[in-house]
């Protein structure tokens, strides 16, 4: 992704193991997403 691109809808598990969606997070206001490589991998 590049800065300014729209993120497609997705679901992921939070720190409590609960499934959350992007749209549910946006209901409470703006969010910041960080994307980074898997730990201990090059890149």
N, C-alpha and C positions, 0 to 999 in steps of 0.2 A: 504494500500500500504506500501511497504517497501522501504527504501532508495535504489536508483539505479534501481528500476523498471521503465519500460516504461509506460507512461500515454497513455491510448487510446484516439483517436480523440474524441472531444466533442465540444458542443456549449453552450454558456452561455451569459447572458445579462451583459453588462458593466454598469458603473455608469451613463451612459446617456440613458440606456434602449435599446441600440442597441445590436443585436445578433452578437457575434464574435465567431470564431472557434479557436481551438488550432493551427491548421495549418496556419491560417492567422496571428496569433501573432508571430509564429516562422519565418515568412518571413522577419521580420525586425531584427532578431537576437535572441540570447538566452533569455529565460524568467525564472522566478522563480515562482513556484506555492506554495501557502500556503493552507493547508487543516486544518480546525479546526471545533470543534463541534458547533452546533447552539448555539447562545447566550442564557444564562440562563438555560442551560441543564447540567446534570452531565456528566463528561467525559473529 
